[in-house]
C-alpha cells in the first residue's frame, strides 16, 4: 500500500527570485490596483513600514528566505518520496471562466508547461520568470494511476470532484506547480506529479477553510488505500498573506498547523482569504492530511515591498512522519 511520508508548504512569490533591491519597484507597480481590491489595510504604521523597506532590512529578509527555501527543500528530499502530490491554485492558466472547478484532479500521463512568455508578467519579474516557466514547452510526468484512484475515492467520500485526463488546448500548467520543481527542487531529478487544483482565487465557488480540512483528511485516506508500494509526499504551494501582509493571520495559521488544531484551521476567516491570501487554503488541506506528522515552522518572513503594507508573508513549513 502507498505510504504518506510527510510534506512541505512553501510560498511561491516572485520576491523569492528577484534581487531585494527590486522589491519596492515591484510593489510600486501594484499600488494603483490595491484600492479596487477592497483589501483590509495593513496593521503596520507607515513609519514601521518605512523601516521594513530599509535596504539592509530587505537584504536580510531576502537572505532569510533563501535559507528557508534550502531547509525546506532538504527536509522534503530527506523524506525520499516517489511521488509529489501538490495542492495548488490555478490563476487562469489551465482553467478560465468557461469552467472553474472548486477542486479538480488530473488523471492523465503528463502535463505541459507551455510558457506564455515573460512579457505577460510585470517587468520587475524578469529574473523570477524562469522559476515559473521554461523557455520552451516542458513536460511534467504525472501519475495517472494515483490520480484516478484519488478521484474515485474522493467521490466515495462525498466530494464532487472534477477530473480531466487531457490538457486544454493552448493552456499551461500553472506556476503554483512548476515553482515547486523549478525553484524549490531546482536541479534535482523530477518526481512524478499528482496535481490537486483548488479554486482559491475566484468567487463564488471557493472552498471554505472547513471544507479544506475535510479535503485534506479525505486525501490522506485515499492515498493510503492505493495498492501501489509508493512513498507519497504532500506539498502546499503559495501564500501566505498577500498582496497586503497580515502577520496576525499568518501566525494564526502557523500556530494551528503546528498544534494540529483542525478546529482552528476550519475557523480561519474567509474574508481574510482573498487574492493571494486565498492560497492559505492549500496549506490547510495539507496540514489536515498530516495529523500524525511532526509539524515545524521552518521560518516566517514578512517581506514588505511598499509603505501601504503590500508584499508577501513568506511561509516555509515541513511535516515529517519519522
PAZAPA-4460 file (N, C-alpha, C; in steps of 0.05 Angstrom, whole numbers, plus 32768, in hexadecimal, padded with zeros to 4 digits):
% residues 322
    n_x    n_y    n_z   ca_x   ca_y   ca_z    c_x    c_y    c_z   seq   type   mol
   8011   7FE8   8000   8000   8000   8000   8012   8019   8000     1      X     A
   8006   802F   7FF6   8015   8048   7FF6   8019   8053   8012     2      X     A
   802F   8061   8016   8035   806C   8030   8038   808B   802E     3      X     A
   802B   8099   803F   802E   80B6   8040   8046   80BC   8053     4      X     A
   805B   80C8   8048   8073   80CB   8057   8078   80E7   8063     5      X     A
   8065   80F9   805E   8068   8114   8068   8063   8128   8052     6      X     A
   806E   8140   8056   8069   8155   8042   8076   816F   8049     7      X     A
   806F   8183   8038   807A   819E   803B   8066   81B2   8031     8      X     A
   8069   81CB   803A   8059   81E1   802F   806D   81F8   802B     9      X     A
   8068   8206   8015   807B   821B   800E   806E   8231   7FFE    10      X     A
   8075   824A   8004   806C   8260   7FF3   8078   825E   7FD7    11      X     A
   806B   826A   7FC4   8077   826A   7FA9   8078   8286   7F9D    12      X     A
   807B   829A   7FAE   807C   82B5   7FA5   8094   82BB   7F93    13      X     A
   8091   82CC   7F7F   80A8   82D4   7F6F   80BE   82E2   7F7F    14      X     A
   80B7   82ED   7F96   80CB   82FA   7FA7   80E1   82E6   7FAF    15      X     A
   80DB   82CC   7FB0   80EF   82B9   7FB7   8105   82B7   7FA2    16      X     A
   80FF   82C0   7F8A   8111   82BC   7F74   811A   82D6   7F66    17      X     A
   8117   82EC   7F74   8120   8306   7F69   8131   8314   7F7E    18      X     A
   8143   8324   7F74   8155   8333   7F85   8144   8344   7F99    19      X     A
   814B   8344   7FB3   813B   8354   7FC6   8139   8371   7FBF    20      X     A
   814D   837B   7FB0   814C   8397   7FA7   8134   839C   7F95    21      X     A
   8129   8387   7F89   8112   838B   7F77   80F7   8386   7F84    22      X     A
   80F7   837F   7F9E   80DE   837A   7FAB   80CC   8393   7FAB    23      X     A
   80D8   83AA   7FB1   80C8   83C2   7FB4   80BD   83CB   7F98    24      X     A
   80CD   83C8   7F83   80C3   83CE   7F69   80AB   83BC   7F61    25      X     A
   80AD   83A3   7F68   8098   8390   7F63   807F   8398   7F72    26      X     A
   8082   83A1   7F8B   806B   83AA   7F9A   805F   83C3   7F8F    27      X     A
   806F   83D5   7F85   8064   83EE   7F7A   8052   83E9   7F62    28      X     A
   8058   83D4   7F52   8047   83CD   7F3B   802B   83C5   7F43    29      X     A
   8028   83B9   7F5B   800E   83AE   7F63   7FFD   83C2   7F72    30      X     A
   8009   83D8   7F7B   7FFB   83EB   7F8C   7FE1   83F6   7F80    31      X     A
   7FE0   83FC   7F66   7FC7   8407   7F5A   7FAF   83F5   7F5D    32      X     A
   7FB3   83DA   7F5E   7F9C   83C8   7F5E   7F94   83C1   7F7B    33      X     A
   7FA3   83C8   7F8F   7F9D   83C0   7FAA   7F82   83CA   7FB4    34      X     A
   7F7B   83E4   7FB0   7F61   83EE   7FB9   7F4A   83DF   7FAD    35      X     A
   7F4C   83D7   7F94   7F36   83CA   7F86   7F31   83AE   7F91    36      X     A
   7F45   83A2   7F9E   7F42   8387   7FA8   7F33   8386   7FC3    37      X     A
   7F31   839D   7FD0   7F22   839E   7FE9   7F2F   838E   7FFF    38      X     A
   7F49   838C   7FFF   7F57   837D   8013   7F5A   838C   802D    39      X     A
   7F5B   837E   8043   7F5F   838A   805D   7F7B   8397   805E    40      X     A
   7F7C   83B0   8067   7F97   83BE   8068   7FAA   83B0   807B    41      X     A
   7FC3   83B6   8077   7FD8   83AA   8088   7FD4   83B2   80A5    42      X     A
   7FDB   83A0   80B7   7FDA   83A6   80D3   7FF2   83B6   80DC    43      X     A
   8006   83B8   80CB   801F   83C7   80D2   801C   83E4   80CA    44      X     A
   8029   83F5   80DA   8029   8412   80D4   803C   8418   80BD    45      X     A
   8038   842F   80B0   804A   8437   809A   8067   8438   80A3    46      X     A
   806B   8442   80BC   8086   8444   80C6   8093   8429   80CA    47      X     A
   8083   8416   80D4   808D   83FA   80D7   8094   83EE   80BC    48      X     A
   8084   83F4   80A8   8088   83E9   808E   80A0   83F6   8080    49      X     A
   80A5   840F   8086   80BE   841C   807B   80D7   840D   8085    50      X     A
   80D6   8405   809E   80ED   83F6   80A9   80EF   83DB   809B    51      X     A
   80D9   83CE   8095   80D9   83B5   8087   80E5   83B7   806B    52      X     A
   80E4   83CF   805F   80ED   83D3   8044   810A   83DE   8043    53      X     A
   8117   83DF   805A   8133   83E6   805A   8143   83D1   804A    54      X     A
   8155   83D9   8039   8164   83C6   8028   8171   83B0   8038    55      X     A
   817C   83B6   8050   8188   83A2   8061   8174   838D   806A    56      X     A
   815C   8397   8072   8147   8385   807B   813E   8373   8064    57      X     A
   813A   837F   804C   8132   8370   8035   8146   835A   802E    58      X     A
   815F   8360   8030   8174   834C   802B   8173   8336   803F    59      X     A
   816F   833D   8058   816D   8328   806D   8155   8316   8068    60      X     A
   813E   8322   8061   8126   8313   805C   812B   8300   8044    61      X     A
   8137   830A   802F   813D   82F9   8018   814E   82E1   801F    62      X     A
   8164   82E6   802E   8176   82D0   8036   8168   82BC   8047    63      X     A
   8157   82C5   8059   8148   82B3   806A   8135   82A1   805A    64      X     A
   8129   82AD   8045   8118   829D   8033   8128   8287   8025    65      X     A
   8141   828E   801C   8151   827A   800E   8159   8263   8020    66      X     A
   8160   826A   8039   8166   8255   804C   814E   8243   8052    67      X     A
   8137   824F   8054   811F   8240   805A   8117   822E   8042    68      X     A
   811B   8238   802A   8116   8227   8013   8128   820E   8013    69      X     A
   8142   8213   8019   8155   81FD   801A   814E   81E8   802F    70      X     A
   8147   81F2   8047   8140   81E0   805D   8126   81D0   8056    71      X     A
   8113   81DD   804A   80FA   81D0   8043   8100   81BA   802E    72      X     A
   8110   81C2   801A   8118   81AE   8005   8126   8196   8012    73      X     A
   8138   819B   8024   8147   8185   802F   8135   8171   803F    74      X     A
   8122   817C   804D   810F   816B   805C   80FE   815B   8048    75      X     A
   80F4   8168   8033   80E3   815B   8020   80F2   8144   8012    76      X     A
   810A   814A   8009   811B   8136   7FFC   8121   811F   800F    77      X     A
   8126   8126   8029   812C   8111   803C   8116   80FE   8042    78      X     A
   80FD   8105   803A   80E7   80F3   803D   80E8   80DC   8029    79      X     A
   80F8   80DE   8015   80FC   80CA   8000   80E2   80C3   7FF2    80      X     A
   80D3   80D6   7FE9   80B9   80D0   7FDC   80BD   80C5   7FC0    81      X     A
   80AA   80B5   7FB7   80A9   80AB   7F9C   8097   80BD   7F8A    82      X     A
   8084   80CA   7F97   8070   80DA   7F8A   806B   80F3   7F9A    83      X     A
   8066   810A   7F8D   805E   8122   7F9B   8041   8128   7F94    84      X     A
   8030   812A   7FA9   8015   8133   7FA5   8015   8151   7FAD    85      X     A
   8012   8162   7F9A   8014   817F   7F9E   7FF8   818B   7F9D    86      X     A
   7FF1   8199   7FB3   7FD7   81A7   7FB4   7FDD   81C4   7FAE    87      X     A
   7FD2   81CE   7F99   7FD7   81EA   7F90   7FBE   81F6   7F83    88      X     A
   7FC0   820F   7F7E   7FAA   821D   7F71   7FB1   8222   7F54    89      X     A
   7F9D   8227   7F44   7FA1   822E   7F28   7F97   824A   7F23    90      X     A
   7FA8   825B   7F18   7FA1   8277   7F13   7F9C   827C   7EF5    91      X     A
   7F86   826F   7EEC   7F7E   8271   7ED0   7F95   8268   7EBD    92      X     A
   7FA2   8252   7EC5   7FB7   8246   7EB5   7FAD   822D   7EA7    93      X     A
   7FA1   821B   7EB6   7F93   8204   7EAA   7F75   8209   7EA9    94      X     A
   7F6A   8216   7EBD   7F4E   821A   7EBF   7F47   8238   7EBB    95      X     A
   7F34   823D   7EAA   7F2B   8258   7EA5   7F0E   825A   7EAD    96      X     A
   7F01   8270   7EA5   7EE5   8274   7EAD   7ED2   8261   7E9F    97      X     A
   7EDB   8251   7E8C   7ECA   823E   7E80   7EC4   8227   7E93    98      X     A
   7ED7   8221   7EA5   7ED3   820E   7EBA   7EE7   8213   7ED0    99      X     A
   7EDD   8215   7EE9   7EEF   821B   7EFF   7EE7   8208   7F16   100      X     A
   7EF0   81EF   7F16   7EE8   81DC   7F2B   7EF3   81E3   7F46   101      X     A
   7EE4   81DC   7F5B   7EEC   81E1   7F76   7F05   81D0   7F7D   102      X     A
   7F04   81B7   7F75   7F1B   81A5   7F79   7F1D   8193   7F61   103      X     A
   7F34   8190   7F56   7F38   817F   7F3E   7F52   8170   7F40   104      X     A
   7F52   8157   7F35   7F6A   8146   7F36   7F6F   813D   7F19   105      X     A
   7F88   813F   7F11   7F91   8135   7EF7   7F97   8117   7EF9   106      X     A
   7F8D   8107   7EE6   7F92   80EB   7EE7   7F9E   80E1   7ECC   107      X     A
   7FAC   80F2   7EBE   7FBA   80EA   7EA6   7FD7   80E3   7EAB   108      X     A
   7FE6   80E0   7E96   8002   80D7   7E98   8016   80EE   7E9A   109      X     A
   800F   8105   7E90   8022   811C   7E91   8013   8136   7E8D   110      X     A
   801F   814B   7E98   8015   8167   7E93   802D   8177   7E89   111      X     A
   8026   818B   7E7A   803B   819C   7E6D   803C   81B8   7E79   112      X     A
   8054   81C1   7E7E   8058   81DE   7E82   805B   81EA   7E66   113      X     A
   8047   81F9   7E5E   8047   8206   7E43   804C   8224   7E48   114      X     A
   8065   822C   7E49   806C   8246   7E53   805E   825D   7E44   115      X     A
   8051   826F   7E53   8043   8285   7E47   8055   829C   7E3E   116      X     A
   806E   829C   7E47   8081   82B2   7E40   8082   82C6   7E57   117      X     A
   809A   82D0   7E5C   809E   82E2   7E73   808E   82FC   7E70   118      X     A
   8086   8302   7E58   8078   831C   7E54   805D   831D   7E61   119      X     A
   8052   8306   7E68   8037   8306   7E75   803A   830D   7E92   120      X     A
   8052   830E   7E9D   8056   8314   7EB9   8061   8331   7EBB   121      X     A
   805F   833D   7ED3   806C   8358   7ED6   808A   8357   7ED1   122      X     A
   8094   836D   7EC7   80B1   836E   7EC0   80C3   8369   7ED8   123      X     A
   80B9   836E   7EF0   80C9   836A   7F08   80CD   834C   7F0E   124      X     A
   80BE   833B   7F00   80C0   831E   7F05   80D2   8310   7EF2   125      X     A
   80E3   831F   7EE3   80F4   8313   7ECF   8105   82FC   7EDA   126      X     A
   8112   8301   7EF1   8124   82EC   7EFC   8114   82D5   7F08   127      X     A
   80FB   82D9   7F0E   80EB   82C4   7F1B   80DC   82B2   7F07   128      X     A
   80DA   82BC   7EEE   80CA   82AE   7EDA   80D3   8291   7ED6   129      X     A
   80ED   828C   7ED6   80F8   8272   7ECF   80F1   825E   7EE6   130      X     A
   80E9   8267   7EFD   80E1   8255   7F12   80C3   824E   7F11   131      X     A
   80B6   825B   7EFE   809A   8254   7EF9   8097   8244   7EDF   132      X     A
   80A7   824B   7ECB   80A4   823F   7EB0   80BF   823B   7EA3   133      X     A
   80BF   8226   7E92   80D7   8220   7E82   80D7   8233   7E69   134      X     A
   80EC   8230   7E59   80EE   8240   7E41   80DE   8234   7E2A   135      X     A
   80DA   8219   7E2B   80CA   820B   7E17   80B8   81F7   7E26   136      X     A
   80A7   81E9   7E17   8095   81D6   7E23   80A4   81C2   7E34   137      X     A
   809B   81BE   7E4D   80A8   81AD   7E60   8094   8199   7E6B   138      X     A
   809A   817F   7E6A   8087   816A   7E72   808C   8161   7E8E   139      X     A
   8076   815F   7E9D   8076   8155   7EB9   8067   813A   7EB9   140      X     A
   8076   8125   7EC0   8069   810B   7EC3   8056   810A   7EDB   141      X     A
   803F   80FF   7ED7   802C   80FD   7EED   8024   80E0   7EF1   142      X     A
   8019   80DA   7F09   8010   80BF   7F0F   7FF3   80BC   7F09   143      X     A
   7FED   80B1   7EF2   7FD1   80AD   7EEA   7FC3   809A   7EFD   144      X     A
   7FD2   8086   7F06   7FC6   8071   7F18   7FBD   807E   7F33   145      X     A
   7FCF   808D   7F3F   7FC7   8099   7F59   7FB2   80AE   7F54   146      X     A
   7FB4   80BE   7F3F   7FA0   80D2   7F39   7F84   80C6   7F37   147      X     A
   7F81   80B0   7F28   7F67   80A3   7F25   7F5E   8098   7F40   148      X     A
   7F70   808C   7F4F   7F68   8080   7F68   7F5E   8096   7F7B   149      X     A
   7F6B   80AD   7F7B   7F62   80C3   7F8D   7F46   80CD   7F85   150      X     A
   7F41   80CF   7F6B   7F27   80D8   7F62   7F11   80C4   7F6B   151      X     A
   7F16   80AB   7F68   7F02   8097   7F6F   7EFD   8097   7F8D   152      X     A
   7F13   8098   7F9D   7F0F   8097   7FBA   7F03   80B1   7FC4   153      X     A
   7F0A   80C8   7FB9   7EFE   80E1   7FC2   7EE0   80E2   7FBC   154      X     A
   7ED8   80D7   7FA5   7EBB   80D5   7F9F   7EAD   80C4   7FB4   155      X     A
   7EBA   80AD   7FBB   7EAF   809C   7FD0   7EAD   80AB   7FEB   156      X     A
   7EBE   80BE   7FEF   7EBE   80CD   8008   7EAB   80E5   8008   157      X     A
   7E9D   80E9   7FF2   7E8A   80FE   7FF1   7E93   8118   7FE4   158      X     A
   7EAA   8117   7FD6   7EB4   812E   7FC8   7EAC   812D   7FAB   159      X     A
   7E9F   8142   7FA1   7E98   8143   7F85   7EB0   814F   7F76   160      X     A
   7EC5   813F   7F72   7EDE   8148   7F68   7EDE   8148   7F49   161      X     A
   7EE8   815D   7F3D   7EEC   815D   7F20   7F05   814D   7F1A   162      X     A
   7F06   8143   7F01   7F1E   8133   7EF9   7F22   8138   7EDB   163      X     A
   7F3B   8136   7ED2   7F40   8138   7EB6   7F5A   8128   7EB0   164      X     A
   7F5C   811E   7E98   7F73   810E   7E8F   7F81   8119   7E77   165      X     A
   7F76   812F   7E6C   7F82   813D   7E55   7F85   815A   7E5C   166      X     A
   7F9C   8165   7E55   7FA2   8181   7E5A   7F93   8193   7E46   167      X     A
   7F84   81A7   7E4F   7F76   81B9   7E3D   7F8A   81C6   7E29   168      X     A
   7F81   81C9   7E11   7F91   81D4   7DFB   7F9A   81F0   7E03   169      X     A
   7FB4   81F6   7DFD   7FC0   8210   7E01   7FBF   821A   7E1E   170      X     A
   7FBE   8207   7E31   7FBE   820F   7E4D   7FD5   8200   7E5B   171      X     A
   7FE0   820D   7E70   7FF9   8203   7E7C   7FF5   81FA   7E99   172      X     A
   8005   81E7   7EA1   8007   81E1   7EBD   8010   81FA   7ECC   173      X     A
   8003   8200   7EE2   8007   821A   7EEF   8020   821B   7F01   174      X     A
   8026   8234   7F09   803F   8239   7F17   803F   822D   7F34   175      X     A
   8027   8228   7F3F   8026   821C   7F59   8033   8201   7F59   176      X     A
   8032   81F4   7F43   803D   81D9   7F40   805A   81D9   7F35   177      X     A
   805E   81E9   7F21   8079   81EA   7F15   808D   81F5   7F28   178      X     A
   8085   8208   7F39   8098   8214   7F4C   80A4   81FF   7F5F   179      X     A
   8094   81EB   7F67   809E   81D6   7F79   80B6   81C8   7F6D   180      X     A
   80B5   81C3   7F53   80CA   81B5   7F45   80E1   81C7   7F3C   181      X     A
   80D9   81DF   7F32   80ED   81F0   7F25   80FC   8201   7F3A   182      X     A
   80F1   8205   7F52   80FE   8216   7F66   8104   8206   7F7F   183      X     A
   80EF   81FB   7F8C   80F4   81ED   7FA5   8107   81D5   7FA1   184      X     A
   8102   81C6   7F8C   8111   81AE   7F86   8123   81B1   7F6E   185      X     A
   812C   81C9   7F6A   813C   81D0   7F52   8154   81BE   7F4F   186      X     A
   8157   81B3   7F36   816E   81A3   7F30   816C   8186   7F38   187      X     A
   8157   817E   7F46   8155   8162   7F50   8144   8152   7F3C   188      X     A
   8148   8138   7F3B   8137   8127   7F29   811A   812B   7F30   189      X     A
   810A   812D   7F1B   80ED   8132   7F1F   80DE   8119   7F27   190      X     A
   80D0   811B   7F3D   80BE   8106   7F45   80A3   8109   7F37   191      X     A
   8095   80F3   7F33   807A   80F5   7F27   8068   8107   7F38   192      X     A
   8057   8116   7F2B   8045   812A   7F38   8028   8120   7F37   193      X     A
   801A   8124   7F4E   7FFD   8122   7F4E   7FF3   813D   7F56   194      X     A
   7FE8   814D   7F43   7FDF   8168   7F4A   7FC2   8167   7F54   195      X     A
   7FBD   8174   7F6A   7FA2   8178   7F74   7F9D   8196   7F73   196      X     A
   7F8A   819E   7F63   7F84   81BA   7F5E   7F6D   81C4   7F70   197      X     A
   7F72   81D8   7F80   7F5D   81E4   7F90   7F57   8200   7F84   198      X     A
   7F3E   8206   7F81   7F37   8221   7F79   7F37   8233   7F91   199      X     A
   7F4E   823D   7F97   7F51   824E   7FAF   7F4A   826B   7FA8   200      X     A
   7F4D   8274   7F8F   7F4C   8290   7F87   7F31   829A   7F80   201      X     A
   7F21   828B   7F72   7F0B   8297   7F63   7EEF   828F   7F6E   202      X     A
   7EE0   82A3   7F79   7EC5   829E   7F82   7EB4   8296   7F6A   203      X     A
   7E9E   8289   7F6F   7E92   8284   7F8A   7E97   8268   7F95   204      X     A
   7EA6   8257   7F88   7EA9   823B   7F91   7EC4   8235   7F9C   205      X     A
   7ECD   8245   7FAF   7EE6   823F   7FBE   7EE0   822D   7FD6   206      X     A
   7EF1   821A   7FDB   7EEC   8209   7FF3   7EF0   8218   800D   207      X     A
   7EDF   8213   8020   7EE2   8220   803A   7EFA   8212   8048   208      X     A
   7F05   821F   805C   7F1A   8212   806C   7F12   81F7   8077   209      X     A
   7EF9   81F5   8080   7EEF   81DC   808B   7EEF   81C6   8076   210      X     A
   7EE7   81CE   805D   7EE7   81BA   8048   7F03   81B2   8040   211      X     A
   7F16   81C4   8042   7F32   81BD   803D   7F3D   81A9   8051   212      X     A
   7F34   81AC   806A   7F3B   8198   807F   7F30   817D   8077   213      X     A
   7F17   817C   806F   7F0B   8163   8067   7F19   8157   804F   214      X     A
   7F21   8168   803C   7F2F   815F   8024   7F49   8152   802B   215      X     A
   7F58   815F   803D   7F72   8154   8045   7F6F   8139   8051   216      X     A
   7F5C   8135   8063   7F57   811B   8070   7F4F   8106   805B   217      X     A
   7F3E   810E   8048   7F35   80FB   8034   7F4C   80F3   8021   218      X     A
   7F5E   8106   801B   7F75   8100   800A   7F87   80EC   8018   219      X     A
   7F8C   80F0   8032   7F9D   80DE   8041   7F92   80C2   8040   220      X     A
   7F79   80BF   8046   7F6C   80A4   8045   7F6E   8098   802A   221      X     A
   7F6A   80A8   8015   7F6A   809E   7FFA   7F86   8094   7FF2   222      X     A
   7F9A   80A4   7FF9   7FB6   809C   7FF2   7FBD   8081   7FFF   223      X     A
   7FB5   807E   8018   7FBD   8066   8026   7FAE   804D   801E   224      X     A
   7F99   8050   800D   7F8C   8038   8002   7F96   8032   7FE6   225      X     A
   7FA8   8041   7FDC   7FB4   803C   7FC1   7FC6   8023   7FC4   226      X     A
   7FC2   800E   7FB5   7FD1   7FF6   7FB9   7FEE   7FF6   7FB1   227      X     A
   7FF7   800B   7FA3   8013   800D   7F9A   8026   8012   7FB1   228      X     A
   803D   8006   7FB0   8051   8009   7FC5   8062   8023   7FBE   229      X     A
   8057   8039   7FC5   8063   8053   7FBF   8063   8065   7FD7   230      X     A
   8078   8076   7FD9   807A   8089   7FEF   8070   80A4   7FE3   231      X     A
   805C   80AF   7FF0   804F   80C8   7FE6   8053   80DF   7FFA   232      X     A
   805E   80F5   7FF0   8060   810D   8000   804C   8122   7FF5   233      X     A
   8041   8131   8008   802E   8146   8001   803C   8162   8002   234      X     A
   8035   8173   7FEF   8040   818E   7FEE   802A   81A2   7FEA   235      X     A
   802A   81B7   7FFB   8018   81CD   7FF8   8027   81E4   7FEC   236      X     A
   801D   81EF   7FD6   802B   8204   7FC8   801C   821E   7FC9   237      X     A
   802A   8234   7FD1   801E   824E   7FD1   801C   825B   7FEC   238      X     A
   8010   8273   7FED   800D   8281   8006   8027   828E   800F   239      X     A
   8029   8298   8027   8011   829B   8038   8003   82B5   8031   240      X     A
   7FFD   82C6   8044   7FEC   82DD   803C   7FFB   82F0   8029   241      X     A
   7FEC   82F7   8014   7FF5   830B   8000   7FDD   8311   7FEE   242      X     A
   7FDD   8329   7FE1   7FF2   833C   7FE0   7FF4   834E   7FF9   243      X     A
   7FE0   834F   800B   7FE4   835D   8024   7FEC   8348   8039   244      X     A
   8002   834C   8047   800B   8339   805B   7FFB   833C   8074   245      X     A
   7FF1   8326   807F   7FE3   8326   8099   7FF2   8312   80AB   246      X     A
   8005   831D   80B9   8016   830B   80C9   8006   82FC   80DE   247      X     A
   7FF2   8309   80E9   7FE1   82FB   80FE   7FD4   82E3   80F2   248      X     A
   7FC8   82E5   80DA   7FBA   82CE   80CE   7FCF   82B9   80C7   249      X     A
   7FE6   82C1   80BC   7FFA   82AD   80B5   8003   829D   80CD   250      X     A
   8008   82AB   80E3   8011   829D   80FB   7FFA   828C   8108   251      X     A
   7FE2   8295   8105   7FCB   8284   810E   7FCA   826A   80FF   252      X     A
   7FCF   826B   80E5   7FD0   8253   80D4   7FE7   8241   80DD   253      X     A
   7FFF   824C   80E0   8016   823C   80E7   8013   822F   8102   254      X     A
   8008   823D   8115   8003   8232   8130   7FF0   821A   812E   255      X     A
   7FDB   821D   811E   7FC7   8208   811C   7FD4   81EF   810E   256      X     A
   7FE5   81F4   80FB   7FF2   81DD   80ED   8005   81CF   8100   257      X     A
   8015   81DE   810F   8028   81D2   8121   8019   81C1   8137   258      X     A
   8002   81CA   813F   7FF3   81BD   8154   7FDF   81A9   814A   259      X     A
   7FDF   81A4   8130   7FCB   8192   8124   7FAF   8198   812D   260      X     A
   7FA9   81B2   812D   7F8F   81BB   8137   7F7C   81BF   811F   261      X     A
   7F6E   81A9   8118   7F5C   81AB   8101   7F45   81BF   8105   262      X     A
   7F3C   81C1   811E   7F26   81D4   8123   7F30   81F1   811E   263      X     A
   7F48   81F7   8126   7F53   8212   8121   7F57   8216   8103   264      X     A
   7F60   8202   80F5   7F63   8204   80D8   7F48   8209   80CA   265      X     A
   7F34   81FA   80D3   7F19   81FC   80C7   7F0C   8217   80CC   266      X     A
   7F15   8224   80E2   7F08   823E   80EA   7F17   8256   80E0   267      X     A
   7F2C   8253   80D0   7F3A   826A   80C5   7F26   827B   80B5   268      X     A
   7F28   8295   80B6   7F14   82A6   80AA   7F15   82A6   808B   269      X     A
   7EFE   829F   807F   7EFD   829F   8062   7F03   82BA   8056   270      X     A
   7EFB   82CF   8064   7EFF   82EA   8059   7F1D   82F1   8057   271      X     A
   7F2E   82E3   8067   7F4A   82E8   8065   7F58   82D8   804F   272      X     A
   7F49   82C6   8042   7F55   82B5   802E   7F4D   82BE   8012   273      X     A
   7F55   82D6   800C   7F4F   82E1   7FF2   7F69   82E7   7FE3   274      X     A
   7F67   82E9   7FC8   7F7F   82ED   7FB7   7F94   82D8   7FBE   275      X     A
   7FAD   82DF   7FC0   7FC2   82CC   7FC5   7FC0   82BE   7FE0   276      X     A
   7FB4   82CC   7FF4   7FB0   82C0   800E   7F9E   82A8   800D   277      X     A
   7F8F   82A5   7FF7   7F7D   828E   7FF4   7F8D   8274   7FF2   278      X     A
   7FA6   8275   7FEB   7FB7   825D   7FE9   7FBC   824F   8004   279      X     A
   7FB5   825D   8019   7FB6   8250   8034   7FA5   8237   8034   280      X     A
   7F91   8236   8024   7F80   821E   8022   7F90   8205   801B   281      X     A
   7FA5   8208   800A   7FB6   81F1   8003   7FC4   81E7   801C   282      X     A
   7FCD   81F9   802D   7FDB   81F1   8045   7FC8   81E3   8058   283      X     A
   7FB0   81EC   805A   7F9C   81E0   806C   7F98   81C3   8064   284      X     A
   7F95   81BE   804B   7F90   81A2   8041   7FA7   8190   8048   285      X     A
   7FC0   8199   8042   7FD7   8188   8048   7FDA   8183   8066   286      X     A
   7FD6   8198   8076   7FD8   8195   8093   7FC4   8181   809E   287      X     A
   7FAC   8182   8094   7F97   8170   809D   7F9D   8153   8095   288      X     A
   7FAC   8150   807F   7FB3   8135   8076   7FC9   8128   8086   289      X     A
   7FD7   8137   8097   7FEF   812D   80A4   7FED   8130   80C3   290      X     A
   7FD8   8126   80CF   7FD4   812A   80EC   7FE9   811B   80FD   291      X     A
   7FF5   8107   80F1   8008   80F6   8101   8025   80FE   80FC   292      X     A
   802A   8113   80ED   8045   811B   80E6   804F   8130   80F9   293      X     A
   8069   8132   80FB   8076   8148   810B   8074   8161   80F9   294      X     A
   8066   8175   8103   8061   818D   80F3   8074   81A3   80FD   295      X     A
   8083   81AF   80EA   8098   81C2   80F1   8097   81DB   80DF   296      X     A
   8096   81F2   80EC   809A   820B   80DD   80B7   820E   80D8   297      X     A
   80BE   820C   80BE   80DA   8211   80B7   80E1   822E   80BB   298      X     A
   80D0   823F   80B1   80D3   825C   80B5   80BB   826B   80AB   299      X     A
   80B7   8283   80B6   80A2   8295   80AC   80AF   82B0   80AA   300      X     A
   80AD   82BB   8092   80BB   82D4   808B   80A7   82E8   807E   301      X     A
   809E   82FD   808C   808D   8310   807F   809E   8322   806C   302      X     A
   809B   831E   8052   80AC   832B   803E   809C   8342   8032   303      X     A
   809E   8359   803E   808F   8371   8035   809D   837D   801C   304      X     A
   808C   838A   800C   8097   8398   7FF4   808B   83B3   7FEF   305      X     A
   807B   83BE   8002   8071   83D9   7FFF   8068   83E4   801A   306      X     A
   8063   83FE   801C   805B   840B   8035   803D   8408   803A   307      X     A
   802E   83FA   8028   8012   83F4   802E   800F   83D7   8038   308      X     A
   8026   83C9   803B   8025   83AE   8046   8023   8398   8032   309      X     A
   8028   839E   8018   8028   8388   8005   8042   8378   8008   310      X     A
   8040   8360   7FFE   8057   834E   8000   804C   8332   8002   311      X     A
   805C   8320   800E   8053   8304   8011   805C   82FA   802C   312      X     A
   804A   82EE   803B   8052   82E0   8053   805E   82C5   804B   313      X     A
   8078   82C4   804B   8086   82AC   8041   8086   8296   8056   314      X     A
   8079   8280   804F   8077   826A   8062   8086   8251   8058   315      X     A
   8093   8243   806A   80A1   822B   8064   809C   8217   807A   316      X     A
   8092   81FF   8073   8088   81EC   8087   808D   81D0   807E   317      X     A
   8092   81BE   8092   8097   81A2   808B   8087   8190   809E   318      X     A
   8081   8178   8094   8075   8163   80A4   8085   814A   80A0   319      X     A
   808E   813D   80B5   809D   8124   80B3   8090   810F   80C4   320      X     A
   808F   80F6   80B9   8081   80E1   80C7   8093   80CE   80D6   321      X     A
   80AD   80D4   80D6   80C0   80C2   80E5   80D7   80D3   80EF   322      X     A
***
